[in-house]
Amino acid sequence: MTRLVPRGGWWAALAAFVGLLATAVAVRLRPGPAADPPPGPAATIAGVRRLDDTIIRRTTFSGDNWHTTWGADGHQYVLVCDDRIDYNTRLWRLVGDPPDFTFEPVTTHPGPPDPDIVARKTGRPRSGQARYYGFGILAVGDTISHFLSTPDRWSGSPKFVGAKFISSPDGGRTWRNQDGTTPVVFEDWGKRDQTNMTFWNEPDKAFSLLSILQMGKGYAQNRDGYAYVYTPNGSTEGRMNQLVLFRAPKGRLGDRAAYEYFAGLGPDGGATWSAAMADHKPVHTFPAGWVNTGWHPYAWHPSVVYDAPLGVYLMANWGMGTDPKTGKWFAKPSYLGLYAADHPWGPWRQVHEDTAWFPPGGTAKGQCYQPQILPGWIAPDGKSFWLAWTQFPEGYYFQCQKVEVVVK
């Protein structure tokens, strides 16, 4: 005799209970959101202290920009622009440590010579000579390489529009063009193009002001085999305050075909890279309102080093103190920011801000700019470094001070 189970009653209750139990088990077994990765070394940086009683001013060593690399021979190599002697750009060897350091000219460096000097000495018209400013520099072993930024004109409202690459395979004794030929040629205004410039008239005038990550003596602290190059993302407000990045195998820094552009973060939080410049994305955006528009846009050109004892990447950067009505440059004190990150691409966390950067003792008729962290003057414990800068229009000489890194 078959017993029929009526609808409803205890059978319906049991079925409902089993359904709820299955749902609970499924919810419990469903993977939850991925846990945030543990904080890296950059999270331990609480801030910095600029030690004003350590300021050194070398009033007899004129010039600006001071982009610096640490050579395998133990000396630092400094690119000096507009040194008011003979050169538009000149490489100097920085020997010693604060306060007892000296600058020695690398006499084999090709220049370029200052157009005014050339005009006076040779009669060659100044108007035909392009200008080149030495910025991003890197020593890898005995090879020293650097870029030279060049503007579109020197009248009206010039803008940086390109960058040339030169290198020395023997520690600065001989120099080559980017195609390996010698002697180095500094092309006139109308002779610059994609064949002799690494970057030339790129969209929004990006990739014209270059800075290179420094990682120890002769780049010896680098482990992944890449050189990392930073640049503002253009020459206008909203673009110039965006920082972009590309990398190249450290032995192919002058080969644009080898470049990979930072294209954002992947699902795992790591960097993604693209061979196409059009795919590039900012690694960081700095505050708005610090880009001059009235003459020669010039701001947010960083200095980036690896602080190996702390395992942290440090960046110094600056914004131009501009007149909001006229766009005039150097109209007020500059912006200074210092940042820390666990990777060359960031994320960059700000650890210091000064919206009216003016170290004591400087001339009242000059504003500070182009802060540079000197890679050979990082303390053995990583808890201090030396920062260099210049003032303009007065105070146009090498100035530096010690900066302590405050660790939590």
C-alpha positions as CSV (number, residue, x, y, z in Angstrom):
1,M,0.0,0.0,0.0
2,T,1.5,3.3,-1.1
3,R,1.2,6.2,1.2
4,L,0.8,9.5,-0.5
5,V,2.4,12.5,1.1
6,P,0.1,15.4,1.0
7,R,1.2,18.8,-0.4
8,G,2.3,21.3,2.2
9,G,2.8,20.3,5.7
10,W,6.1,18.9,6.9
11,W,7.4,18.0,3.4
12,A,7.2,21.6,2.2
13,A,8.9,22.7,5.4
14,L,11.7,20.2,4.9
15,A,12.2,21.2,1.3
16,A,12.4,24.9,2.3
17,F,14.9,24.1,5.0
18,V,17.2,22.1,2.6
19,G,17.0,25.0,0.1
20,L,18.1,27.5,2.8
21,L,20.9,25.2,3.9
22,A,22.3,24.9,0.3
23,T,22.2,28.7,-0.1
24,A,24.1,29.2,3.2
25,V,26.7,26.7,2.2
26,A,27.1,28.3,-1.3
27,V,27.5,31.7,0.3
28,R,30.0,30.4,2.7
29,L,32.1,28.8,0.0
30,R,32.0,31.8,-2.4
31,P,35.4,33.4,-2.5
32,G,35.4,36.8,-0.9
33,P,37.1,40.0,-2.2
34,A,40.9,39.7,-2.5
35,A,42.7,41.0,0.5
36,D,44.6,44.3,0.1
37,P,48.3,43.6,-0.2
38,P,50.4,44.3,2.8
39,P,51.8,47.9,2.9
40,G,55.2,48.2,1.3
41,P,58.3,50.2,2.5
42,A,56.9,53.5,1.2
43,A,54.1,53.3,3.8
44,T,56.8,53.7,6.5
45,I,57.9,57.2,5.3
46,A,56.1,59.7,7.5
47,G,57.7,62.8,6.0
48,V,60.9,64.7,5.6
49,R,62.8,67.5,7.4
50,R,64.7,70.0,5.4
51,L,67.7,71.1,7.5
52,D,68.1,74.8,6.8
53,D,71.3,75.0,8.8
54,T,73.0,72.8,6.3
55,I,72.4,75.0,3.2
56,I,75.4,75.4,1.0
57,R,75.5,78.0,-1.8
58,R,78.3,77.9,-4.4
59,T,77.9,81.4,-5.8
60,T,80.8,81.0,-8.1
61,F,79.4,78.0,-9.9
62,S,76.6,79.4,-12.0
63,G,74.0,77.5,-14.0
64,D,70.9,75.5,-13.4
65,N,69.0,72.2,-13.6
66,W,71.7,69.9,-12.1
67,H,70.4,66.6,-13.5
68,T,72.8,64.1,-11.9
69,T,73.8,60.4,-12.2
70,W,76.3,58.4,-10.1
71,G,79.1,56.9,-12.2
72,A,80.7,53.5,-11.8
73,D,83.9,55.4,-11.0
74,G,82.4,56.7,-7.8
75,H,81.9,60.3,-9.0
76,Q,78.6,62.0,-9.7
77,Y,78.1,63.5,-13.2
78,V,76.0,66.7,-13.3
79,L,74.5,68.4,-16.4
80,V,74.7,72.1,-16.1
81,C,72.6,74.4,-18.4
82,D,73.4,78.0,-19.3
83,D,76.5,78.2,-17.2
84,R,77.1,81.7,-18.6
85,I,80.6,80.7,-19.8
86,D,80.6,79.0,-23.2
87,Y,78.0,76.3,-23.2
88,N,74.3,75.9,-23.5
89,T,74.8,72.5,-21.7
90,R,78.0,71.2,-20.1
91,L,78.8,68.0,-18.2
92,W,80.7,68.3,-14.9
93,R,82.2,65.8,-12.5
94,L,81.1,66.3,-8.9
95,V,83.9,65.1,-6.7
96,G,83.6,64.7,-2.9
97,D,80.9,65.1,-0.3
98,P,79.4,68.1,1.5
99,P,80.7,70.4,2.5
100,D,84.0,69.7,0.8
101,F,83.1,69.0,-2.9
102,T,84.4,70.4,-6.1
103,F,83.2,70.5,-9.7
104,E,85.5,69.5,-12.6
105,P,84.6,70.0,-16.2
106,V,84.4,67.0,-18.4
107,T,86.3,68.6,-21.2
108,T,85.5,65.9,-23.7
109,H,81.8,66.5,-23.5
110,P,80.6,67.9,-26.8
111,G,78.5,70.7,-25.4
112,P,76.5,72.1,-27.1
113,P,78.1,75.6,-27.2
114,D,76.0,78.6,-26.3
115,P,74.6,80.2,-29.6
116,D,75.6,83.7,-28.5
117,I,79.2,82.6,-27.9
118,V,79.3,80.8,-31.3
119,A,77.9,84.0,-33.0
120,R,80.6,86.1,-31.4
121,K,83.5,83.8,-32.2
122,T,82.5,82.6,-35.7
123,G,80.0,85.1,-37.1
124,R,77.5,82.3,-37.5
125,P,74.0,83.9,-36.9
126,R,72.5,83.1,-33.5
127,S,69.1,82.9,-35.2
128,G,70.0,79.7,-37.0
129,Q,71.3,77.8,-34.0
130,A,68.9,75.6,-32.1
131,R,69.3,75.4,-28.3
132,Y,69.7,72.1,-26.4
133,Y,69.3,71.6,-22.6
134,G,70.8,68.6,-20.9
135,F,68.3,66.9,-18.6
136,G,67.8,63.2,-18.1
137,I,71.1,61.4,-17.6
138,L,72.1,57.9,-16.6
139,A,75.4,56.0,-16.0
140,V,75.1,52.2,-16.6
141,G,78.5,50.7,-15.9
142,D,81.0,52.8,-17.9
143,T,78.4,54.1,-20.3
144,I,77.0,57.6,-19.6
145,S,74.0,58.6,-21.7
146,H,71.7,61.6,-21.6
147,F,69.0,63.4,-23.4
148,L,69.0,67.1,-24.5
149,S,65.6,68.9,-24.7
150,T,65.1,71.4,-27.5
151,P,62.5,74.1,-27.9
152,D,60.6,75.0,-31.1
153,R,62.0,78.6,-31.2
154,W,63.6,81.3,-29.1
155,S,61.2,84.2,-29.7
156,G,57.5,84.7,-29.1
157,S,56.5,81.9,-26.7
158,P,58.8,78.9,-27.1
159,K,57.9,75.4,-26.0
160,F,60.0,72.3,-25.6
161,V,59.1,70.0,-28.6
162,G,61.8,67.3,-28.7
163,A,64.7,65.5,-27.2
164,K,68.0,64.3,-28.6
165,F,70.0,61.4,-27.2
166,I,73.8,61.1,-27.0
167,S,76.0,58.6,-25.2
168,S,79.6,57.8,-24.2
169,P,80.6,54.1,-23.9
170,D,83.9,54.9,-22.1
171,G,83.0,57.1,-19.1
172,G,82.8,60.4,-20.9
173,R,85.9,60.2,-23.0
174,T,84.2,59.9,-26.4
175,W,80.6,60.7,-27.4
176,R,78.2,59.4,-30.1
177,N,74.9,60.4,-31.7
178,Q,71.9,58.2,-31.1
179,D,72.7,56.2,-34.3
180,G,76.2,55.5,-33.0
181,T,78.0,57.9,-35.3
182,T,80.6,60.5,-34.3
183,P,81.2,63.4,-33.9
184,V,78.1,64.5,-32.1
185,V,76.0,66.9,-34.2
186,F,73.7,69.6,-32.8
187,E,71.3,70.2,-35.6
188,D,70.2,73.8,-36.4
189,W,66.5,74.8,-36.0
190,G,65.4,73.6,-39.4
191,K,67.3,70.4,-39.5
192,R,65.8,68.6,-36.5
193,D,63.4,65.8,-37.3
194,Q,62.4,62.2,-36.3
195,T,65.7,60.8,-37.8
196,N,68.0,62.7,-35.5
197,M,65.7,63.3,-32.4
198,T,64.5,60.5,-30.1
199,F,61.2,62.5,-29.7
200,W,60.1,65.2,-32.0
201,N,56.8,67.1,-32.1
202,E,54.9,64.4,-30.2
203,P,51.2,64.9,-29.4
204,D,50.7,67.7,-26.9
205,K,54.5,68.3,-26.9
206,A,54.8,65.4,-24.5
207,F,58.1,63.4,-24.0
208,S,60.2,66.6,-24.4
209,L,61.4,67.1,-20.8
210,L,63.0,63.8,-19.6
211,S,64.3,62.6,-16.2
212,I,65.8,59.2,-15.6
213,L,65.5,57.1,-12.4
214,Q,68.8,56.7,-10.5
215,M,69.6,53.4,-8.9
216,G,73.0,53.5,-7.2
217,K,76.5,53.7,-8.5
218,G,76.6,52.8,-12.2
219,Y,72.9,51.7,-11.9
220,A,74.1,48.7,-9.9
221,Q,71.0,48.5,-7.7
222,N,68.7,47.8,-10.6
223,R,67.5,44.2,-10.8
224,D,64.9,44.1,-13.7
225,G,67.3,45.3,-16.4
226,Y,65.2,48.4,-17.4
227,A,65.9,52.1,-17.3
228,Y,62.9,54.2,-16.3
229,V,62.3,57.7,-17.9
230,Y,59.8,60.2,-16.6
231,T,58.3,63.3,-18.3
232,P,55.5,65.8,-18.1
233,N,52.6,64.8,-20.4
234,G,52.6,68.0,-22.4
235,S,53.2,71.7,-22.0
236,T,49.8,73.1,-20.9
237,E,47.9,73.2,-17.7
238,G,46.1,69.9,-17.2
239,R,48.8,68.1,-19.2
240,M,52.1,69.4,-17.8
241,N,51.1,68.5,-14.3
242,Q,50.5,64.8,-15.4
243,L,53.6,62.6,-15.0
244,V,54.1,59.8,-17.6
245,L,56.7,57.1,-17.8
246,F,58.4,54.8,-20.3
247,R,61.1,52.2,-19.9
248,A,63.7,50.6,-22.0
249,P,66.3,47.8,-21.6
250,K,69.1,49.6,-19.9
251,G,71.5,48.9,-22.8
252,R,69.0,50.3,-25.4
253,L,68.1,53.6,-23.9
254,G,68.8,55.4,-27.2
255,D,66.6,52.9,-29.2
256,R,63.1,54.2,-29.4
257,A,61.9,50.9,-30.9
258,A,62.7,49.3,-27.6
259,Y,60.5,51.7,-25.5
260,E,57.5,50.5,-23.5
261,Y,55.1,53.1,-22.2
262,F,53.3,52.8,-18.9
263,A,49.7,52.0,-19.8
264,G,48.0,51.8,-16.4
265,L,47.7,49.2,-13.7
266,G,46.6,45.6,-14.3
267,P,44.0,43.6,-12.3
268,D,46.7,42.5,-9.9
269,G,47.9,46.1,-9.3
270,G,51.1,45.7,-11.3
271,A,52.1,47.9,-14.2
272,T,51.0,47.2,-17.7
273,W,53.3,48.3,-20.6
274,S,52.6,49.0,-24.3
275,A,54.9,49.5,-27.3
276,A,52.5,52.1,-28.5
277,M,52.9,55.7,-27.2
278,A,49.2,56.3,-27.8
279,D,48.4,53.9,-25.0
280,H,50.4,55.8,-22.3
281,K,48.6,56.9,-19.1
282,P,49.8,59.1,-16.2
283,V,51.4,57.5,-13.2
284,H,50.6,60.6,-11.1
285,T,48.9,64.0,-11.3
286,F,50.3,67.0,-9.5
287,P,48.2,70.0,-8.3
288,A,46.8,72.4,-10.8
289,G,47.7,76.1,-11.0
290,W,51.5,75.7,-11.2
291,V,52.2,75.8,-15.0
292,N,53.3,79.1,-16.6
293,T,51.6,80.1,-19.9
294,G,53.1,83.5,-20.7
295,W,56.6,82.3,-21.7
296,H,58.3,79.0,-22.2
297,P,56.1,76.5,-20.2
298,Y,58.4,74.9,-17.6
299,A,57.2,72.9,-14.6
300,W,56.8,69.5,-13.0
301,H,60.1,68.1,-14.3
302,P,61.0,65.5,-11.6
303,S,64.0,64.0,-10.0
304,V,63.6,60.3,-9.0
305,V,66.0,58.0,-7.1
306,Y,66.0,54.6,-5.4
307,D,66.8,54.8,-1.7
308,A,68.1,51.2,-1.4
309,P,68.6,51.0,2.4
310,L,64.9,51.8,2.8
311,G,63.7,50.0,-0.3
312,V,61.8,53.1,-1.4
313,Y,61.7,55.2,-4.5
314,L,61.8,58.9,-3.8
315,M,60.7,61.8,-6.1
316,A,61.2,65.5,-5.8
317,N,59.1,67.7,-8.1
318,W,58.2,71.4,-8.4
319,G,55.5,73.7,-9.9
320,M,56.2,77.1,-11.3
321,G,55.1,80.1,-9.2
322,T,53.1,81.9,-11.9
323,D,51.0,85.0,-12.2
324,P,47.4,83.7,-12.8
325,K,46.5,86.8,-14.9
326,T,49.6,87.1,-17.1
327,G,50.9,83.6,-17.0
328,K,54.4,85.0,-16.2
329,W,57.0,82.6,-14.9
330,F,58.9,83.0,-11.6
331,A,56.2,85.5,-10.4
332,K,56.0,84.0,-6.9
333,P,57.7,81.2,-4.9
334,S,57.5,77.8,-6.4
335,Y,55.7,74.6,-5.2
336,L,57.9,71.8,-3.8
337,G,56.6,68.3,-3.3
338,L,58.4,65.1,-2.2
339,Y,56.9,61.7,-2.8
340,A,57.5,58.0,-2.0
341,A,56.6,54.8,-3.8
342,D,57.3,51.0,-3.7
343,H,57.8,50.8,-7.5
344,P,59.1,53.1,-10.3
345,W,55.5,53.6,-11.5
346,G,54.1,54.3,-8.0
347,P,51.6,54.7,-6.7
348,W,53.2,57.9,-5.5
349,R,52.3,59.1,-2.0
350,Q,53.1,62.6,-1.1
351,V,55.2,63.0,2.1
352,H,56.1,66.7,1.9
353,E,54.5,69.9,0.5
354,D,55.6,73.5,0.4
355,T,53.4,75.9,-1.5
356,A,55.9,78.8,-1.1
357,W,59.3,77.1,-1.5
358,F,61.9,79.6,-0.4
359,P,64.8,78.3,1.8
360,P,66.2,80.9,4.2
361,G,69.2,83.0,3.1
362,G,68.4,83.0,-0.6
363,T,68.2,86.2,-2.6
364,A,64.8,87.9,-2.5
365,K,65.0,88.5,-6.2
366,G,65.0,84.9,-7.3
367,Q,62.6,81.9,-7.1
368,C,63.7,78.3,-6.5
369,Y,63.2,75.6,-9.1
370,Q,64.4,72.2,-10.4
371,P,65.0,70.3,-7.1
372,Q,67.4,67.4,-7.7
373,I,68.0,64.5,-5.3
374,L,71.7,63.8,-5.7
375,P,72.0,60.0,-5.9
376,G,75.6,59.8,-4.6
377,W,74.7,61.7,-1.5
378,I,72.1,59.4,0.0
379,A,73.2,58.3,3.5
380,P,74.3,54.7,4.1
381,D,71.2,54.1,6.2
382,G,68.9,55.8,3.6
383,K,67.5,58.2,6.2
384,S,68.9,61.4,4.6
385,F,69.9,62.8,1.2
386,W,71.0,66.1,-0.3
387,L,68.7,68.2,-2.4
388,A,70.1,70.7,-5.0
389,W,68.3,73.7,-6.7
390,T,68.8,77.1,-8.4
391,Q,67.1,80.4,-8.1
392,F,66.1,82.7,-11.0
393,P,66.6,85.4,-12.1
394,E,69.1,86.0,-9.2
395,G,70.6,83.3,-7.2
396,Y,71.5,81.5,-10.4
397,Y,74.1,79.1,-8.9
398,F,74.4,75.7,-7.2
399,Q,72.5,75.5,-3.9
400,C,71.9,72.4,-1.8
401,Q,70.8,71.2,1.6
402,K,70.5,68.0,3.7
403,V,67.0,66.5,4.0
404,E,66.2,63.9,6.7
405,V,63.7,61.1,5.9
406,V,61.3,60.5,8.8
407,V,60.5,56.8,9.2
408,K,57.5,55.6,11.2
